[in-house]
Amino acid sequence: MITQFPKDVPFNELGLNIKKINALIEYCKDEESDELILISKNGMYHENFTNTNKPIALNSLTKVFAGTAIGLLMEEGLISSLHTPISTYFLNLNKTEMSEITLWHILTHTSGIHTDGHDNELSAAPNIAEYVLALPITDKPGTVSKYSNEAVGLLSEIVRRITGKTIDQYLNEKLFIPLGIKDWEWLKDQSNNPYAYAGLSLKGIDLAKFANLHLNDGVWNGKQIISKHWIDTATHPTQSINRNWGYLWLTAYVEDVYVGYGMSGFGGKYLLVSPKENFIAIRLVHRKDPIPAPSADLFFKLAIDIIK
């Protein structure tokens, strides 16, 4: 546990393997990264390769923030159970195939809602929720693990129907302001609803605050922002269909041993958190078309190798 946000130190003072850190730094340089942040119990190494001062699009990393919104609503008692059917919020779904889908199914990528495997049509839809609710069910909910931008897209509208606020307004109040995150952006559909599966942009240092909050069991400056129970549950395997998924977090293993969790966003936005090792690794880059996206697997391998 890192109880305070760490101070800046040279990478050779992190107390970690210097040769392995150098390998990760070289990877980030080769892949034209904008920011690399490494945090250990000894401090934080922050390399801003391009001197960027603008928020960077997190793409699918946005999903863990959407999941966090559901966790915060649970703590407020505004959601009684993750097994609440989504028809509670979309009454027109009663007696349809979608009536069996619950919040839990969305958070674990087991909703069964048809997915295209990309977000081209989804992001072009005038209203994300209406688009998704018109899609067919291709698998019985809770039986197949299939990564779904479409299902996660519903979380934005669900948050709005519960709170009367858009998901960015809600998270700004409950998460960003308490963490001192002021410079952020969130893309919206034509109906002014923020995308829940992508769309959030943050600076590397602010993503590090969010990650550090998780290392500190949800406590920031002595105040409980996210419950420890939610963090523990959301960042560990949640079902037997695919142990790689928590609640929109991916779990990480070395030789079948759990070492932490993280998430990636298209185009090279990566976050790894290892509570046992008090370790965080972040790599961000502004999307540079038509340069191919770097290997997420290689980043996570190099990052995990530092703490092995």
C-alpha positions, 0 to 999 in steps of 0.5 A: 500500500502506498499511502501518499501520492509518491514523489518524483525520483530518478528511475534508479531510485525506484528500488527495482531492477534497473536493467529491466526498467531500461528495457521498458524505457527503450520499448517506449522510445521505440514506440514513440510514446508520449508518457511513461510512469512507473511507481514503486514504494520508493517513489514515481519515475515520470518520463514525458518524452514529448513534453505534452501537456494535453490529456491523452485519449485512453480509448478502452481504458475508459471502461474501468472508469465506467465500471468504477461509476457502477461501484460508486453507485453500489456504495451509495446504495443506488444500486442494490445488486449487480444482478439487477436486470438492465430492464430495471432501467429500460422498461421496454426490455421486459419480456424480451431476450434482453430481460435476462441481462444484468449489470454483472453480465455487462461488467464481466463481458458475458451479456450475450449482446451481439458485438461487431468486435470494433466500434465503428458503427457503434460510435457513429450511432446518434444515440448509443443506448438506442443502438445497442438495445436494438441489437440481437442477442447472440448468446444466452447471458452468462454463458459466453465471454465475449469482449463487448463495446456495445454492452459497456456502452449501456452503462452511460445511460444507466448511470444517467437514469439512476443519478440524473447526471451524465457519467462524466458529471457523476465521476467528476463529482465523485472521483475527479474532483476529490483526486484533483483531476481538473484537465480531462475530456470525454467524447459524447454521442450526438445525444450528448451522452458520454461513451462508456466504452471509450472517449475519456482523455486524461494526462498521465499523472492523473491516470497515475492518481487513479491507479494509486488510489487503487493501491491505497485501497480506495483512500485518498488524503485520508478519505475513502473514495472507492470502497476496498471491497469494490476494488478487491472484487473488481480486480480479481477473477469474477467468474469461471467462464474467463478468469481474465476478467474482473469488472472490466479490469483484466487480471494478470498472471505469471506462471498461473499466479495472480500478480495484479490487474490492468487494462489497455486502450487501442493505440498503445494506452496501457495501465498495470497495477500490482498491489503485492509489489506496490507497483504501477506502470503506465504508457500513454501515446497520442494516436499517430495514424497510420503508425501501427499500434504497439504490442500490448502483450510486450508492454505488459511482459516488460512491465511485469518482468520488472517485478518478477 
